[in-house]
Amino acid sequence: MMSALAKEKMFLALKKRGSVCSPNNHESQQKEGRWRSKHSVSTVSHVDEPSPRDEASRLTVRMENTYQLGPTRHFPVAAVNHILKDVLTAYLQEAEYDPEFCRQMTKTVSEVIKAKVKELMIPRYKLIVTVYIGQQDGQSILISSRCLWNPKSDTVSSYALRNSTLFALANVYAVYFE
């Protein structure tokens, strides 16, 4: 076991090199109270396990640089808006709000949207699909997002659906991969 002085010297040496920003384990905390542990709570509502298809997509062939700075074909926002409307209407138009059902539907709808947009085969665009489903109970809600992107090539497509018991918002962010 290392002494407190040795731990402090090692921490300072690592900090100078930029390898460590703060001590975060209980062994490296000093009893004099110079370092305090910060307590935080994080929750994750859902994390997908990687599917075999996702693992296979990581094994891609590395291509040579094309030096292409812009898209040859722009992202079809109108077609994606139509996909969003069709999918949300098909899955959620007659649905009743139930927290567990909506949790599962969020995953299902986002996967269906992503698959249908990928079928358009737009080259060199990275897709980010987000779906929000909540209870319609007369409340007001604002959902916003911020992105840093190139307005000449990157875009977003969005569609909102409401019925008597729930609301749904689907966004597809298309970011050009240079």
Backbone as CSV, one residue per row, in Angstrom:
resi,resn,N_x,N_y,N_z,CA_x,CA_y,CA_z,C_x,C_y,C_z
1,MET,0.825,-1.183,0.000,0.000,0.000,0.000,0.871,1.249,0.000
2,MET,0.457,2.228,-0.748,1.233,3.469,-0.836,0.851,4.408,0.295
3,SER,1.829,5.190,0.728,1.529,6.170,1.766,0.787,7.352,1.145
4,ALA,0.193,8.159,1.979,-0.573,9.319,1.502,0.347,10.298,0.776
5,LEU,1.580,10.467,1.251,2.525,11.381,0.626,2.911,10.879,-0.767
6,ALA,3.130,9.575,-0.921,3.468,9.010,-2.223,2.307,9.153,-3.196
7,LYS,1.096,8.952,-2.696,-0.085,9.109,-3.559,-0.222,10.546,-4.030
8,GLU,0.021,11.491,-3.116,-0.093,12.899,-3.488,0.960,13.272,-4.527
9,LYS,2.191,12.795,-4.362,3.244,13.082,-5.343,2.902,12.485,-6.702
10,MET,2.397,11.261,-6.698,2.023,10.623,-7.958,0.874,11.389,-8.619
11,PHE,-0.105,11.811,-7.838,-1.230,12.568,-8.373,-0.761,13.873,-8.993
12,LEU,0.126,14.603,-8.294,0.623,15.882,-8.815,1.428,15.672,-10.098
13,ALA,2.221,14.593,-10.159,2.994,14.317,-11.374,2.067,14.006,-12.549
14,LEU,1.035,13.202,-12.287,0.080,12.882,-13.349,-0.711,14.116,-13.766
15,LYS,-1.026,14.963,-12.809,-1.785,16.180,-13.123,-0.962,17.112,-14.005
16,LYS,0.345,17.220,-13.727,1.218,18.062,-14.555,1.281,17.558,-15.982
17,ARG,1.280,16.223,-16.148,1.321,15.639,-17.491,-0.021,15.736,-18.189
18,GLY,-1.087,16.006,-17.451,-2.414,16.080,-18.040,-3.122,14.745,-18.070
19,SER,-2.570,13.758,-17.362,-3.172,12.432,-17.379,-4.365,12.317,-16.448
20,VAL,-4.437,13.168,-15.455,-5.490,13.060,-14.459,-5.993,14.456,-14.152
21,CYS,-7.269,14.622,-13.982,-7.800,15.949,-13.686,-8.169,16.097,-12.217
22,SER,-8.619,15.055,-11.585,-8.941,15.116,-10.161,-8.980,13.699,-9.607
23,PRO,-8.702,13.562,-8.338,-8.792,12.221,-7.749,-10.249,11.844,-7.597
24,ASN,-10.599,10.671,-8.063,-12.003,10.301,-7.982,-12.242,8.987,-7.266
25,ASN,-11.203,8.352,-6.797,-11.456,7.134,-6.039,-11.217,7.393,-4.559
26,HIS,-11.762,6.536,-3.733,-11.697,6.758,-2.300,-10.284,6.574,-1.751
27,GLU,-9.449,5.780,-2.410,-8.099,5.551,-1.917,-7.252,6.799,-2.026
28,SER,-7.482,7.616,-3.059,-6.620,8.764,-3.267,-7.106,10.007,-2.541
29,GLN,-8.228,9.935,-1.837,-8.713,11.100,-1.111,-7.963,11.215,0.203
30,GLN,-7.627,12.435,0.551,-6.894,12.645,1.791,-7.866,12.852,2.939
31,LYS,-7.411,12.489,4.138,-8.276,12.602,5.311,-8.339,14.031,5.830
32,GLU,-7.388,14.892,5.445,-7.414,16.259,5.939,-8.550,17.061,5.315
33,GLY,-9.175,16.548,4.281,-10.312,17.247,3.697,-9.945,18.163,2.543
34,ARG,-8.726,18.033,2.006,-8.362,18.877,0.881,-9.157,18.513,-0.354
35,TRP,-9.397,17.249,-0.560,-10.207,16.807,-1.692,-11.520,16.282,-1.135
36,ARG,-12.578,16.647,-1.746,-13.879,16.153,-1.317,-14.497,15.368,-2.451
37,SER,-15.164,14.311,-2.105,-15.817,13.548,-3.158,-17.128,14.235,-3.498
38,LYS,-17.419,14.313,-4.756,-18.657,14.933,-5.209,-19.642,13.825,-5.517
39,HIS,-20.828,13.959,-4.999,-21.859,12.966,-5.222,-22.773,13.461,-6.330
40,SER,-22.999,12.628,-7.277,-23.925,12.983,-8.349,-24.771,11.762,-8.662
41,VAL,-25.929,12.035,-9.201,-26.845,10.968,-9.552,-27.101,11.046,-11.040
42,SER,-26.891,9.962,-11.743,-27.168,9.890,-13.165,-28.145,8.758,-13.400
43,THR,-29.082,9.004,-14.284,-30.020,7.946,-14.631,-30.038,7.773,-16.126
44,VAL,-30.156,6.550,-16.540,-30.272,6.216,-17.948,-31.576,5.462,-18.110
45,SER,-32.449,5.997,-18.954,-33.738,5.340,-19.091,-33.643,4.115,-19.991
46,HIS,-32.751,4.155,-20.962,-32.636,3.007,-21.853,-31.286,3.045,-22.562
47,VAL,-30.622,1.920,-22.600,-29.400,1.764,-23.365,-29.516,0.458,-24.116
48,ASP,-29.425,0.526,-25.431,-29.520,-0.680,-26.243,-28.225,-1.467,-26.189
49,GLU,-28.352,-2.759,-26.193,-27.202,-3.628,-26.373,-26.882,-3.644,-27.862
50,PRO,-25.609,-3.667,-28.239,-25.296,-3.693,-29.670,-25.824,-4.967,-30.324
51,SER,-26.483,-4.788,-31.429,-27.003,-5.946,-32.154,-25.912,-6.496,-33.069
52,PRO,-26.060,-7.735,-33.550,-25.054,-8.288,-34.462,-24.904,-7.443,-35.726
53,ARG,-26.010,-6.823,-36.157,-25.933,-5.962,-37.342,-25.049,-4.756,-37.069
54,ASP,-25.141,-4.168,-35.855,-24.309,-3.028,-35.505,-22.842,-3.429,-35.445
55,GLU,-22.576,-4.609,-34.912,-21.195,-5.075,-34.824,-20.620,-5.305,-36.221
56,ALA,-21.439,-5.815,-37.143,-20.969,-6.047,-38.503,-20.717,-4.726,-39.225
57,SER,-21.510,-3.689,-38.894,-21.324,-2.411,-39.573,-20.038,-1.724,-39.132
58,ARG,-19.506,-2.088,-37.971,-18.240,-1.504,-37.522,-17.055,-2.045,-38.317
59,LEU,-17.207,-3.202,-38.920,-16.132,-3.811,-39.677,-16.201,-3.346,-41.131
60,THR,-16.077,-2.059,-41.327,-16.184,-1.501,-42.670,-14.804,-1.346,-43.288
61,VAL,-14.789,-1.249,-44.597,-13.548,-1.081,-45.333,-13.162,0.391,-45.296
62,ARG,-11.916,0.667,-45.018,-11.431,2.045,-44.984,-11.183,2.492,-46.415
63,MET,-11.826,3.586,-46.808,-11.717,4.094,-48.173,-10.682,5.215,-48.238
64,GLU,-10.178,5.449,-49.425,-9.259,6.558,-49.659,-10.010,7.881,-49.581
65,ASN,-9.302,8.960,-49.295,-9.907,10.286,-49.257,-10.401,10.679,-50.641
66,THR,-11.588,11.266,-50.688,-12.133,11.745,-51.965,-11.916,13.239,-52.129
67,TYR,-11.585,13.909,-51.047,-11.423,15.363,-51.033,-12.692,16.055,-51.508
68,GLN,-13.802,15.435,-51.257,-15.099,15.992,-51.608,-15.596,16.773,-50.395
69,LEU,-15.782,18.078,-50.543,-16.121,18.920,-49.413,-17.616,19.134,-49.229
70,GLY,-18.388,18.769,-50.207,-19.823,18.958,-50.099,-20.559,17.761,-50.659
71,PRO,-21.831,17.639,-50.328,-22.593,16.495,-50.816,-22.902,16.611,-52.299
72,THR,-22.875,15.469,-52.993,-23.268,15.461,-54.404,-24.783,15.469,-54.515
73,ARG,-25.448,14.942,-53.492,-26.907,14.898,-53.451,-27.343,15.359,-52.062
74,HIS,-28.142,16.404,-52.015,-28.570,16.938,-50.726,-29.593,16.019,-50.063
75,PHE,-29.697,16.136,-48.778,-30.589,15.318,-47.980,-32.037,15.662,-48.327
76,PRO,-32.868,14.667,-48.647,-34.253,14.935,-49.066,-35.182,15.155,-47.863
77,VAL,-35.279,16.383,-47.425,-36.061,16.709,-46.233,-37.541,16.360,-46.429
78,ALA,-38.086,16.651,-47.599,-39.508,16.379,-47.846,-39.817,14.877,-47.757
79,ALA,-38.953,14.054,-48.320,-39.156,12.600,-48.265,-39.056,12.094,-46.826
80,VAL,-38.129,12.634,-46.055,-37.970,12.214,-44.660,-39.160,12.698,-43.828
81,ASN,-39.658,13.895,-44.106,-40.865,14.369,-43.412,-42.040,13.432,-43.666
82,HIS,-42.157,12.957,-44.880,-43.221,12.017,-45.240,-43.049,10.686,-44.485
83,ILE,-41.818,10.216,-44.367,-41.533,8.985,-43.606,-41.910,9.179,-42.142
84,LEU,-41.529,10.306,-41.566,-41.848,10.576,-40.162,-43.354,10.588,-39.933
85,LYS,-44.072,11.263,-40.822,-45.527,11.336,-40.688,-46.155,9.947,-40.797
86,ASP,-45.736,9.170,-41.788,-46.290,7.828,-41.989,-46.025,6.911,-40.785
87,VAL,-44.803,6.907,-40.294,-44.440,6.001,-39.193,-45.156,6.395,-37.903
88,LEU,-45.120,7.684,-37.557,-45.785,8.105,-36.321,-47.287,7.860,-36.385
89,THR,-47.886,8.126,-37.529,-49.325,7.895,-37.675,-49.650,6.411,-37.578
90,ALA,-48.877,5.573,-38.243,-49.142,4.136,-38.241,-49.003,3.531,-36.847
91,TYR,-48.008,3.956,-36.085,-47.741,3.334,-34.794,-48.495,3.984,-33.631
92,LEU,-48.785,5.299,-33.722,-49.256,5.986,-32.530,-50.595,6.712,-32.655
93,GLN,-51.209,6.737,-33.830,-52.452,7.503,-33.999,-53.557,7.032,-33.070
94,GLU,-53.748,5.745,-32.927,-54.820,5.194,-32.099,-54.323,4.696,-30.744
95,ALA,-53.075,4.949,-30.403,-52.485,4.410,-29.170,-52.952,5.190,-27.949
96,GLU,-53.046,4.482,-26.838,-53.349,5.079,-25.537,-52.034,5.234,-24.777
97,TYR,-51.932,6.276,-23.958,-50.702,6.491,-23.203,-50.580,5.469,-22.072
98,ASP,-49.453,4.810,-22.039,-49.047,3.926,-20.956,-47.525,4.042,-20.883
99,PRO,-46.951,4.339,-19.725,-45.503,4.575,-19.659,-44.660,3.436,-20.227
100,GLU,-44.993,2.197,-19.897,-44.195,1.067,-20.395,-44.374,0.885,-21.892
101,PHE,-45.594,1.031,-22.376,-45.854,0.939,-23.812,-45.098,2.031,-24.565
102,CYS,-45.123,3.249,-24.041,-44.448,4.367,-24.716,-42.930,4.198,-24.697
103,ARG,-42.404,3.622,-23.625,-40.963,3.350,-23.563,-40.553,2.407,-24.689
104,GLN,-41.323,1.346,-24.861,-41.029,0.380,-25.917,-41.283,0.987,-27.294
105,MET,-42.345,1.759,-27.428,-42.674,2.370,-28.718,-41.610,3.369,-29.156
106,THR,-41.005,4.075,-28.201,-39.941,5.025,-28.532,-38.790,4.315,-29.231
107,LYS,-38.396,3.166,-28.680,-37.313,2.394,-29.297,-37.733,1.859,-30.658
108,THR,-38.939,1.314,-30.739,-39.415,0.709,-31.982,-39.546,1.750,-33.087
109,VAL,-40.196,2.863,-32.774,-40.422,3.905,-33.778,-39.098,4.495,-34.259
110,SER,-38.157,4.727,-33.355,-36.875,5.292,-33.781,-36.110,4.321,-34.682
111,GLU,-36.154,3.026,-34.383,-35.492,2.038,-35.243,-36.157,1.948,-36.618
112,VAL,-37.483,1.996,-36.659,-38.200,1.938,-37.939,-37.880,3.170,-38.780
113,ILE,-37.877,4.338,-38.145,-37.558,5.572,-38.878,-36.138,5.503,-39.419
114,LYS,-35.210,5.083,-38.585,-33.812,5.005,-39.032,-33.662,4.043,-40.208
115,ALA,-34.329,2.902,-40.149,-34.250,1.923,-41.237,-34.849,2.475,-42.528
116,LYS,-35.998,3.152,-42.425,-36.640,3.685,-43.633,-35.838,4.831,-44.244
117,VAL,-35.218,5.654,-43.420,-34.396,6.742,-43.957,-33.133,6.172,-44.595
118,LYS,-32.564,5.122,-44.003,-31.383,4.487,-44.601,-31.701,3.841,-45.937
119,GLU,-32.965,3.405,-46.130,-33.365,2.827,-47.414,-33.301,3.848,-48.549
120,LEU,-33.338,5.131,-48.225,-33.202,6.171,-49.255,-31.791,6.210,-49.835
121,MET,-30.845,5.600,-49.124,-29.448,5.457,-49.560,-28.832,6.798,-49.957
122,ILE,-28.845,7.729,-49.040,-28.198,9.017,-49.248,-26.757,8.866,-48.776
123,PRO,-25.789,9.015,-49.673,-24.402,8.744,-49.294,-23.822,9.812,-48.375
124,ARG,-22.957,9.369,-47.476,-22.115,10.210,-46.630,-22.865,11.056,-45.616
125,TYR,-24.041,10.675,-45.236,-24.770,11.379,-44.179,-24.859,10.479,-42.953
126,LYS,-24.511,11.034,-41.815,-24.712,10.355,-40.538,-26.095,10.744,-40.035
127,LEU,-26.840,9.774,-39.542,-28.212,10.008,-39.102,-28.319,9.894,-37.588
128,ILE,-29.063,10.815,-37.002,-29.385,10.766,-35.583,-30.895,10.871,-35.491
129,VAL,-31.531,9.869,-34.901,-32.985,9.841,-34.794,-33.355,9.927,-33.318
130,THR,-34.196,10.899,-32.983,-34.715,11.016,-31.622,-36.231,10.994,-31.677
131,VAL,-36.825,10.308,-30.710,-38.283,10.234,-30.614,-38.668,10.518,-29.166
132,TYR,-39.592,11.433,-28.983,-40.129,11.768,-27.669,-41.605,11.393,-27.659
133,ILE,-42.032,10.683,-26.636,-43.451,10.363,-26.462,-43.809,10.712,-25.024
134,GLY,-44.896,11.460,-24.873,-45.315,11.858,-23.535,-46.823,11.865,-23.402
135,GLN,-47.267,12.055,-22.175,-48.697,12.046,-21.890,-49.306,13.396,-22.242
136,GLN,-50.414,13.361,-22.935,-51.161,14.572,-23.296,-52.173,14.802,-22.177
137,ASP,-51.890,15.787,-21.319,-52.752,16.008,-20.166,-53.027,17.497,-19.976
138,GLY,-53.056,18.238,-21.064,-53.337,19.658,-20.994,-52.144,20.513,-20.590
139,GLN,-50.986,19.914,-20.436,-49.801,20.658,-20.044,-49.117,21.263,-21.265
140,SER,-48.160,22.104,-21.010,-47.365,22.707,-22.072,-45.957,22.126,-21.976
141,ILE,-45.343,21.894,-23.106,-43.981,21.359,-23.105,-43.215,21.988,-24.265
142,LEU,-41.968,22.313,-24.007,-41.079,22.827,-25.033,-39.897,21.870,-25.133
143,ILE,-39.616,21.417,-26.324,-38.478,20.529,-26.560,-37.560,21.264,-27.529
144,SER,-36.305,21.392,-27.167,-35.372,22.097,-28.039,-34.085,21.303,-28.151
145,SER,-33.314,21.643,-29.145,-32.008,21.005,-29.320,-31.065,22.020,-29.947
146,ARG,-29.786,21.793,-29.702,-28.769,22.668,-30.283,-27.711,21.786,-30.924
147,CYS,-27.273,22.201,-32.084,-26.251,21.440,-32.798,-25.256,22.410,-33.423
148,LEU,-24.054,21.959,-33.543,-23.038,22.719,-34.248,-22.820,22.017,-35.573
149,TRP,-23.179,22.695,-36.668,-23.087,22.043,-37.952,-22.919,23.036,-39.070
150,ASN,-22.775,22.512,-40.269,-22.632,23.328,-41.472,-24.024,23.505,-42.083
151,PRO,-24.569,24.708,-42.109,-25.925,24.894,-42.632,-26.051,24.633,-44.133
152,LYS,-24.935,24.569,-44.850,-24.987,24.292,-46.286,-25.268,22.817,-46.573
153,SER,-24.852,21.933,-45.681,-25.004,20.507,-45.972,-25.789,19.734,-44.912
154,ASP,-25.818,20.206,-43.667,-26.486,19.483,-42.584,-27.904,20.017,-42.420
155,THR,-28.797,19.143,-41.987,-30.200,19.555,-41.856,-30.928,18.708,-40.828
156,VAL,-32.147,19.090,-40.549,-32.994,18.365,-39.613,-34.390,18.255,-40.206
157,SER,-35.038,17.156,-39.891,-36.404,16.927,-40.314,-37.193,16.554,-39.070
158,SER,-38.405,17.097,-38.923,-39.147,16.902,-37.690,-40.636,16.763,-37.976
159,TYR,-41.312,15.977,-37.132,-42.763,15.835,-37.240,-43.325,15.574,-35.848
160,ALA,-44.438,16.247,-35.525,-45.098,16.071,-34.235,-46.501,15.517,-34.456
161,LEU,-46.914,14.625,-33.562,-48.241,14.006,-33.637,-48.897,14.103,-32.277
162,ARG,-50.200,14.397,-32.270,-50.960,14.433,-31.015,-52.235,13.639,-31.193
163,ASN,-52.600,12.912,-30.144,-53.936,12.324,-30.095,-54.533,12.655,-28.732
164,SER,-55.587,12.016,-28.320,-56.271,12.409,-27.090,-55.473,12.110,-25.822
165,THR,-54.550,11.142,-25.866,-53.836,10.769,-24.637,-52.336,10.946,-24.699
166,LEU,-51.748,11.133,-25.871,-50.293,11.263,-25.939,-49.869,12.217,-27.042
167,PHE,-48.616,12.651,-26.931,-47.985,13.421,-28.000,-46.687,12.711,-28.363
168,ALA,-46.259,12.911,-29.587,-45.000,12.309,-30.042,-44.283,13.306,-30.942
169,LEU,-42.984,13.373,-30.798,-42.149,14.222,-31.640,-40.987,13.374,-32.131
170,ALA,-40.780,13.363,-33.433,-39.660,12.615,-34.023,-38.772,13.585,-34.787
171,ASN,-37.481,13.495,-34.573,-36.493,14.314,-35.268,-35.482,13.410,-35.943
172,VAL,-35.088,13.787,-37.152,-33.988,13.119,-37.840,-32.970,14.194,-38.168
173,TYR,-31.786,14.076,-37.588,-30.689,14.994,-37.874,-29.790,14.324,-38.902
174,ALA,-29.495,15.033,-39.965,-28.618,14.499,-41.015,-27.371,15.375,-41.054
175,VAL,-26.241,14.777,-40.718,-24.973,15.500,-40.658,-24.060,14.929,-41.727
176,TYR,-23.603,15.786,-42.604,-22.747,15.339,-43.707,-21.376,14.936,-43.175
177,PHE,-20.924,13.779,-43.590,-19.638,13.226,-43.157,-18.592,13.518,-44.223
178,GLU,-17.698,14.472,-43.926,-16.677,14.859,-44.920,-15.536,13.898,-44.938
